[in-house]
C-alpha cells in the first residue's frame, strides 16, 4: 500500500512540477538556495537568475529567443508566445507554428540570433559559452538563465519570469497552485518510514541516462518520497546499463518522453 502511495505521489509531484508546460498554475513549495528573486528598482526590473547573476532590464521583454521547451510552454500559458521570435530546434511546436530555429540547445547559432536581434536569450547556463555570451551581450542582447528544471528553484524562477514579461499575476497563480499541492504531498508523505520508501529508476529523454543527487530529476523522486537509485553516481547525468538497473532492483521506473 505504501509503495502505491509513493508511486502516486511521484506522479503527482511530477505533474505539479511540470505544470509550467501547460497551465498558469504553480510549482515547487520551497524557495531554494539560489533565491531567484525579482524586484522593481528605480532603474527598471532586476532579477537574480538561476546562475546567480543579477540581470536588470529597463522594461518587460518584448522579443526573446529560448532553447528551453518548458520555458516556451510557460510563455504560451502566460499568453506571451508572440514574444518568442526564435527557438532551439527541439521546440517542435514553435517551429511548426513558424518560429525560426536558431540551432540546438547545446549548440546555438549565434549568427542567426544576432540577425533576429531579440531583447534577450533565455537558455541554460551550462550550454552557453563565455565567448557566445559576450558576443550577445556586446550586441545589446541580454543573456538570462532561467531553467525551470529544479523543483526547489521553480517558484522563484516563475516569479522572475512574470516580472520580466509583465505577467506577474499569471506567475503568482502558478506559484500558488504549486505551493498548495506540494504542501498536500508533503503532508501525506510525512509519516512514511525510510524502510518503506520506494526505490525509483529515473531516466531522462535519452535511454539509460539517469540523474544523480544534484539534478532536478532527483528532486522530483525524493520530493515524492522515493529513493533515487542513481543518486550517488559521480556524474550529473550518468549513462548506465540495463544490467545495472536490474541489479538495483527498483520498484518503480520513471521515463521522460517527448513528442
NUKOLRO-823997 format. One record per residue: x, y, z of N, C-alpha, C in turn. Coordinates in steps of 0.001 Angstrom, whole numbers, padded with zeros to 6 digits, always signed. Example, Ala and Ser with C-alpha at 12.3 -4.5 7.8 and 13.67 -1.06 7.14 Angstrom:
2
+013190-005690+007800+012300-004500+007800+013200-003300+007800+012850-002250+007080+013670-001060+007140+012900+000030+007870
This chain:
259
+000822-001195+000000+000000+000000+000000+000864+001257+000000+001945+001255+000808+002811+002421+000877+003595+002598-000420+003939+001461-001041+004604+001551-002343+003691+002246-003342+002422+001884-003335+001463+002512-004236+001321+003992-003920+001291+004343-002618+001157+005739-002212+002315+006574-002728+003542+006050-002576+004710+006807-003013+004742+006924-004528+004363+005876-005226+004312+005956-006690+003294+006999-007141+002140+007037-006477+001138+008036-006821+001644+009437-006492+002371+009562-005370+002930+010861-005004+003965+011317-006010+004746+010360-006519+005743+010701-007532+005063+011261-008776+003993+010611-009196+003253+011105-010354+002687+012494-010081+002155+012689-008874+001585+013987-008529+002654+015066-008479+003807+014719-007907+004905+015686-007824+005377+016089-009203+005515+015115-010101+005934+015430-011464+004890+016289-012158+003622+015974-011939+002569+016762-012572+002614+018201-012106+002803+018395-010792+002875+019754-010259+004102+020477-010782+005248+019805-010770+006492+020445-011192+006503+020761-012668+005790+019959-013472+005779+020159-014922+004574+020957-015385+003799+021511-014438+002619+022264-014823+002985+023473-015664+004231+023945-015572+004675+025073-016392+004510+024770-017863+004484+023495-018227+004407+023125-019637+003009+023270-020204+002011+023636-019349+000712+023722-019976-000335+024533-019254-000013+025131-018100-001023+025883-017382-000423+027145-016812-001283+027917-016155-000801+029085-015426-001000+028839-013944-000668+027618-013485-000789+027235-012089+000441+027579-011321+001195+026545-010744+002342+026856-009928+003333+025761-009841+004429+025935-009016+005441+024906-008890+005907+024774-007463+007176+024455-007268+007721+023976-006003+007345+024812-004800+007210+024177-003643+006790+024852-002432+007936+025510-001705+009162+025226-002057+010302+025811-001362+010942+026878-002205+011601+027822-001532+012183+028943-002257+013526+028618-002840+014247+027605-002321+015511+027164-002900+016684+027995-002471+017865+027392-002600+019079+028053-002170+019461+029198-003083+019076+029092-004377+019504+030101-005327+018787+031417-005123+017548+031370-004557+016757+032569-004333+016661+033398-005604+016083+032807-006638+015927+033500-007913+014813+034516-007764+015116+035654-007159+014117+036641-006801+014045+037735-007837+013014+038570-007712+012894+039694-008617+012424+040915-007853+012794+042068-008337+012408+043300-007677+012386+044429-008692+011500+045394-008476+011465+046570-009324+012264+047658-008632+013288+048151-009284+014104+049212-008743+013897+050457-009595+014484+051556-009150+014320+052807-009874+014897+052724-011270+015847+051829-011479+016480+051691-012792+015738+050721-013696+014671+050080-013221+013920+049145-014040+013580+047876-013291+013686+046743-013975+013343+045441-013413+014636+044675-013149+014817+044204-011930+016021+043445-011587+015634+042078-011056+016270+041034-011591+016080+039679-011089+017444+039051-010830+017442+037980-010066+018616+037116-009913+018273+035821-010632+019024+035498-011684+018670+034321-012467+019195+033032-011842+018981+031898-012523+019348+030595-011974+020844+030421-011785+021628+031224-012499+023086+031165-012370+023599+032110-011298+022691+032777-010574+023083+033690-009521+023512+035061-010021+023197+035371-011295+023583+036646-011888+022465+037662-011728+022832+038888-011393+021849+039965-011349+021631+040489-012759+020382+040504-013177+020029+040977-014518+019029+042117-014369+019339+043251-014977+018461+044410-014903+017958+044781-016296+016650+045002-016395+016008+045403-017638+015325+046754-017442+015289+047545-018491+014605+048831-018405+013093+048659-018409+012610+047602-019078+011178+047363-019203+010966+045879-019482+009713+045391-019406+009458+043972-019713+009922+043606-021120+010354+042358-021270+010854+041880-022554+009741+041838-023600+010080+042229-024820+009121+042196-025924+009461+041127-026949+010746+040789-027084+011170+039741-028025+012276+038916-027387+012155+037587-027491+013159+036711-026898+013427+035512-027790+014590+034918-027581+014952+033620-028140+015122+032672-026958+014607+031451-027075+014805+030484-025999+015108+029096-026553+015885+028351-025790+016199+026960-026133+015531+026001-025150+014743+026549-024249+014144+025788-023159+012672+025532-023461+012315+024272-023723+010933+023953-024097+009960+024229-022957+010378+023975-021719+009497+024255-020578+009222+025749-020474+010240+026545-020726+010059+027987-020667+009141+028462-021792+009317+027889-022988+008432+028253-024091+006980+027927-023748+006742+026737-023213+005382+026347-022855+004809+027257-021768+005673+027713-020859+005232+028645-019828+004776+029957-020449+005538+030461-021416+005150+031706-022076+003845+031533-022848+003643+030355-023420+002360+030076-024080+001229+030173-023060+001437+029591-021886+000399+029621-020847+000174+031036-020333+001199+031876-020374+001073+033282-019989+000322+034094-021044+000182+033555-022248-000351+034326-023355+000698+035204-023993+001973+034839-023810+003082+035661-024300+003900+034943-025367+003288+033972-026061+004022+033215-027069+004532+034096-028198+003825+035214-028460+004242+036068-029566+005525+036838-029282+006022+036760-028055+007311+037392-027745+008480+036539-028218+008218+035260-028495+009287+034327-028881+009507+034415-030388+010702+034918-030790+010990+035098-032217+012049+034115-032722+012518+033233-031842+013471+032207-032232+013549+031153-031154+013724+029878-031569+013746+028780-030594+014813+027762-030978+015191+026944-030002+016058+025812-030264+015329+024775-031097+016078+023961-031827+015438+023040-032771+014671+021901-032113+014744+021776-030791+013967+020745-030106+012558+021214-029759+012271+022504-029933+010945+023034-029594+010080+022953-030855+009641+021750-031170+008976+021455-032438+007675+022230-032615+006921+022394-031526+005630+023079-031619+005816+024495-032145+006804+025219-031597+007031+026596-032022+007480+026656-033480+008363+025727-033856+008855+025694-035235+007710+025401-036200+006819+024479-035806+005658+024167-036634+004747+025376-036801+004756+026258-035810+003932+027468-035867+004641+028611-036584+005843+028334-037118+006524+029336-037918+007637+030100-037239+007946+029762-035986+009046+030424-035292+010361+029844-035814+011307+030683-036232+012550+030152-036806+013425+029437-035783+014126+028394-036243+015067+027662-035402+016409+028398-035388+017047+028404-034220+018347+029075-034085+019390+028107-033527+019323+026860-033982+020311+025877-033563+019839+025007-032419+020734+024157-031952+020421+023225-030874+020642+023873-029512+019988+023312-028493+020140+023854-027140+021575+023797-026656+022354+022815-027163+023761+022713-026753+024720+023218-027828+024163+023802-028901+024998+024347-029973+024232+025474-030671+024057+026610-029973+023252+027702-030532+023915+028356-031740+023087+028795-032674+023562+029506-033858+023589+031000-033520+024727+031461-033059+024842+032831-032579+024597+033839-033702+025085+033550-034895+024885+034469-036015+023398+034666-036309+022641+033583-036264+021195+033682-036520+020515+034488-035424+020943+034285-034187+020361+035042-033075+020649+036530-033241+021875+036856-033624+022249+038260-033834+021410+038889-034936+021094+038111-035972+020259+038611-037062+018842+038934-036576+018320+038107-035650+016959+038307-035145+016855+039502-034190+017954+039845-033524+018019+040988-032606+016948+040936-031510+016871+039846-030750+015908+039800-029649+016367+040683-028489+015442+040997-027596+015826+041714-026376+016708+040839-025497+016436+039518-025513+017169+038612-024627+017155+037197-025165+018147+036410-024732+018189+034975-024947+018037+034319-023581+017043+033437-023460+016820+032729-022195+017137+031264-022437+018155+030768-021733+018629+029419-022021+019302+028806-020800+020047+027724-021046+020750+027003-019989+022179+027535-019861+022591+027875-018659+023932+028414-018448+025020+027437-018872+024828+026165-018606+025883+025183-018866+026177+025004-020350+025258+025476-021221+025474+025315-022657+025684+026644-023384+025920+027701-022614+026255+028991-023206+027695+029317-022833+028581+029321-023825+029987+029600-023541+030169+031071-023205+031260+031366-022507+031566+032760-022173+031719+033600-023437+032325+033002-024469+032526+033724-025727+031194+034088-026383+030277+033124-026445+028976+033394-027041+028179+034402-026223+028265+034268-024911+027568+035220-024051+028075+036637-024290+029381+036791-024409+029966+038116-024640+029520+038682-025987+029483+037842-027016+029049+038301-028333+027617+038838-028277+026754+038137-027571+025361+038561-027472+025223+039831-026635+025891+039835-025488+025809+041000-024612+026386+042245-025283+027480+042079-026035+028083+043215-026749+027146+043775-027805+026239+042920-028315+025268+043352-029316+023994+043906-028674+023996+044015-027350+022841+044553-026649+021762+043539-026358+022092+042245-026469+021138+041158-026216+021443+040547-024847+020512+040637-023942+020706+040098-022601+020718+038574-022629+021594+037977-021847+021567+036525-021611+020978+036300-020231+019883+035547-020179+019199+035276-018913+019068+033766-018756+019449+033272-017584+019421+031829-017344+018303+031492-016354+017172+031056-016888+016042+030578-016098+015688+029206-016654+015992+028156-015894+015996+026813-016463+014746+025985-016182+014024+026295-015116+012797+025561-014773+013028+024059-014696+014166+023661-014135+014497+022237-014106+014593+021657-012701+014676+022506-011683+014814+022012-010315+013644+022503-009467+013030+021551-008752+011822+021854-008001+012029+022936-006956+013229+023007-006372+013441+023988-005310+013758+025383-005833+013793+025558-007148+014044+026872-007722+012896+027385-008595+011964+026500-008943+010985+026847-009970+010081+028007-009559+009626+028064-008310+008719+029157-007951+009415+030501-008046+010675+030564-007630+011418+031821-007760+011646+032180-009221+011949+031151-010037+012151+031398-011465+010857+031872-012120+009728+031281-011723+008447+031695-012277+008116+033132-011883+008412+033501-010649+008194+034877-010217+009028+035844-011054+010278+035456-011310+011144+036284-012138+010619+036387-013564+010153+035251-014126+009576+035276-015469+008378+036213-015538+007515+036132-014538+006367+037019-014509+006775+038477-014517+007834+038784-013786+008305+040165-013717+008875+040633-015048+009751+039831-015661+010439+040317-016866+009547+040306-018099+008391+039602-018025+007446+039631-019137+006185+040428-018809+006158+041063-017645+004978+041823-017258+003765+040953-017028+003990+039725-016531+002907+038762-016313+002907+038279-014862+003015+039236-013944+003125+038876-012525+001904+038116-012015+000717+038490-012463-000498+037831-011979-000539+036365-012380-000201+036069-013642-000180+034690-014103+000873+033878-013359+002038+034488-013144+003105+033791-012430+002687+033467-011003+001982+034383-010355+001560+034148-008973+000531+033029-008899-000341+032923-009915-001286+031798-009951-000537+030474-009995+000526+030449-010774+001356+029242-010883+001958+028895-009525+002547+029898-008885+003202+029685-007592+002193+029194-006557+001029+029831-006500+000003+029441-005518-000467+028009-005757-000666+027656-007022-001093+026298-007370-000090+025272-006870+001176+025507-007178+002186+024523-006809+002404+024449-005307+002406+025597-004651+002560+025589-003192+001448+024769-002540+000241+024923-003038-000903+024201-002474-000713+022694-002577-000365+022207-003767-000302+020761-003959+000995+020148-003455+002074+020897-003457+003289+020375-002838+003128+020243-001325+002403+021178-000725+002133+021077+000712+001276+019851+001001+000305+019588+000127-000549+018410+000303+000269+017127+000189+001176+017063-000793+002043+015888-000954+002920+015703+000273+003523+016796+000742+004390+016723+001929+003621+016189+003136+002408+016661+003313+001593+016255+004450+001279+014753+004386+000982+014255+003205+000586+012853+003074+001767+011897+003134+002959+012413+002922+004143+011541+002948+004955+011657+004237+004601+012562+005116+005465+012880+006246+005691+011713+007199+004778+010757+007227+004916+009631+008158+005447+008359+007504+005873+008455+006235+006450+007290+005567+007810+006976+006180+007990+005740+006615+009266+005338+007198+010306+005113+006105+011576+005257+006460+012655+005112+005492+012623+003750+004825+012337+002711+005584+012332+001362+005023+011139+001122+004086+010162+002015+004107+009004+001864+003246+009096+002711+001970+010160+003458+001838+010306+004303+000649+010621+003454-000580+010099+003878-001715+010209+003110-002953+011498+003459-003692+012211+002423-004137+013395+002624-004975+012940+002932-006403+013443+004034-006950+012981+004510-008254+014146+004628-009223+013940+004088-010418+014880+004343-011510+014310+005467-012354+015012+006604-012365+014591+007775-013127+015460+007875-014369+014805+007948-015538+015544+008031-016797+015080+009241-017595+016041+009988-018132+015720+011160-018935+015256+010779-020327+015299+011751-021243+014844+011509-022610+015738+010509-023348+017023+010471-022966+017969+009548-023593+017943+008211-022860+017849+007128-023594+017804+005804-022979+019038+005554-022116+018785+004990-020933+019834+004611-019983+020698+005796-019550+020098+006959-019500+020763+008115-018934+019913+008597-017766+020473+008492-016569+019713+008772-015367+020106+010138-014790+019968+010318-013483+020223+011612-012858+020718+011399-011433+021806+012099-011068+022327+011932-009706+021694+012940-008754+022245+013045-007548+021609+013820-006482+021634+015328-006695+022360+015818-007694+022443+017269-007928+021389+017768-008917+020550+016890-009424+019676+017236-010545+018211+017451-010145+017476+018038-011094+016048+018214-010893+015296+016905-010850+015744+015918-011627+015106+014610-011610+015173+013968-010232+016327+014093-009593+016489+013572-008229+015513+014262-007284+015361+015575-007423+014443+016306-006551+013005+015831-006722+012615+015532-007956+011265+015019-008184+011045+013701-007442+012023+012816-007541+011901+011495-006906+011837+011627-005388+012759+012385-004816+012814+012480-003354+011648+013289-002788+011191+014300-003516+010041+015083-003051+008788+014229-002987+008739+013205-003811+007589+012294-003811+007758+011143-002827+008849+011161-002058+009058+010127-001054+009816+008919-001550+010371+008999-002758+011106+007872-003312+012602+007948-003051+013302+006891-003440+014757+006815-003337+015316+006703-004752+016116+007646-005142+016726+007645-006467+017910+006691-006477+017826+005615-007253+018885+004595-007213+020193+005096-007829+020136+006198-008584+021355+006744-009199+021886+007963-008448+021373+008206-007263+021725+009420-006523+023227+009564-006292+023921+008472-006052+025338+008535-005680+026294+008441-006858+025768+008422-008081+026644+008382-009250+027470+009665-009332+028698+009548-009825+029638+010683-009796+029329+011759-010826+028726+011388-011943+028389+012374-012962+026936+012793-012829+026646+014013-013277+025314+014576-013110+024242+013727-013789+024507+013352-015040+023566+012523-015795+024291+011262-016263+024432+010283-015383+025231+009092-015703+024583+008211-016765+025435+007661-017632+024978+006660-018593+025163+005294-017952+024098+004524-017894+024138+003253-017182+023646+002129-018088+023719+000922-017590+023331-000243-018391+022054-000871-017847+021425-001684-018701+020234-002379-018237+020574-003368-017128+021776-003961-017205+022192-004894-016158+022277-004187-014808+022800-002944-014824+022922-002183-013574+021547-001899-012989+020607-001540-013835+019253-001254-013356+018646-002501-012720+018830-003656-013375+018290-004901-012829+018923-005247-011494+020217-004978-011358+020909-005244-010094+020357-004382-008965+019995-003144-009297+019459-002231-008271+018032-002600-007867+017345-003322-008755+016007-003836-008474+015030-002739-008015+014824-001704-008851+013884-000639-008455+012454-001141-008436+011630-000484-007625+010205-000833-007547+009350+000014-008480+009949+001071-009012+009221+001950-009951+010219+002512-010955+009731+002742-012166+010537+003333-013228+009828+004566-013744+010571+005675-013829+010035+006913-014400+010863+007246-015630+010223+007372-016782+010899+007655-018036+010322+008922-018656+011187+009895-018961+010745+011105-019644+010627+010834-021134+009559+011307-021749+009369+011158-023181+008960+012506-023763+009168+012659-025046+008824+013908-025719+008162+013597-027044+007220+014468-027439+006596+014307-028743+007154+015316-029737
